[in-house]
């Protein structure tokens, strides 16, 4: 981690896609410059840039396996992130820790 961490948030991922609340990534009017994401309970699928993550035979998005963190260092990726559980009927949990510029 190179920035200042914000509070970790817990986001439940269901059978329909969603976008994490932007307030998770905002502190004192500043948007996060990076974020650490970790799937818990069940895998989570994540997509960026307006893509809608899906499940099934030809899924769309990147699979976050349980317990393996991913660090995103791109504000646009964070802003356009959408999530869904990777397996129908198996809700996943995404723990998200935002990072802010030092001094913000």
N, C-alpha and C positions, 0 to 999 in steps of 0.2 A: 504494500500500500504506500503510495507516494503522497497522497493528499490527506486531508483531515476527515476522519470518518464521521458520518451522521448516524443517527439511530437505525438499528436494523429493524426492518418491517417484515411481517409475515403475510404472504399473499396466497390464498387458496386458489388452485387451478381446477376448473370444472370441465365438463364435456363440451362446453361452448367457449370460444376464445374470449379473452378480455385484455384490457390494458391496465397495467398497474397505475394506481392513483398518482398523478403528477406531483402531488404534495410530498410523496415519499422522497422525491429527488430535488426538493426545493428547500433552501434554508436562507433566511434573511434576504429573500429576493434573488438569490443566486441558484442557478441550476447546477446539478452535479456534473463533474467532469469525468467521472468513472463510477462504476458500480460492481460490486461482487454479488453474484447470484449462486445460490446453492439449492438444489432440489432435495426435498425431504419426503419421506413416506413412499411416494411413487415418482417415476420419471415425469418430466415436464418437457413439452415441446415449445420452442420459442422462435418467432419470426420477426423480421425487421423490414423497414422501408415500405410499409403499407401492405405487405403480404399477410395473409390470414393463415395462421397455423392450423393444420388439420390432423386428424387421426386416420387410421385405416390402412388399406393396402398400398396406396401411393401418398404417404403423408408429406406435408409441407412443413418445413422448419427444422431447426436443430434440436436434437434430443439432449437434455441435461439429465444425466444419470444421478441417482441418489448419492449424495455425499461428495461429489466431485465439483468443486467450485469453478465458476467461470468469471473472469474479470473483463468487463467491457470498458474500454478507454476511448469512447467516442460518444459525444453528446447526442448526435443525430440517431445513432443506434438506440440509445437509451430512450429518446423521445418517441421513437416509432416502434418500440417493442410491444409485441402482442404475445400472449401465452395461452396454453391449453394443456390439460393433462394429456400424457402421451398414450394412455390406454383408456378406452371408453369404460366408464363406470368406476375408475380408480382415481379418485381425486388426489392430486399432488399438492405439495406446499412448496412455495418458493420463498426462501429467506433472501432479502435484498438489503445490502448495506451500501448506501451512497458514499461517494468521496467528493470532497470539495477542495478547491484551491486553498493552499496554505495562506492564512490571513483573511479568509472570508468568514 
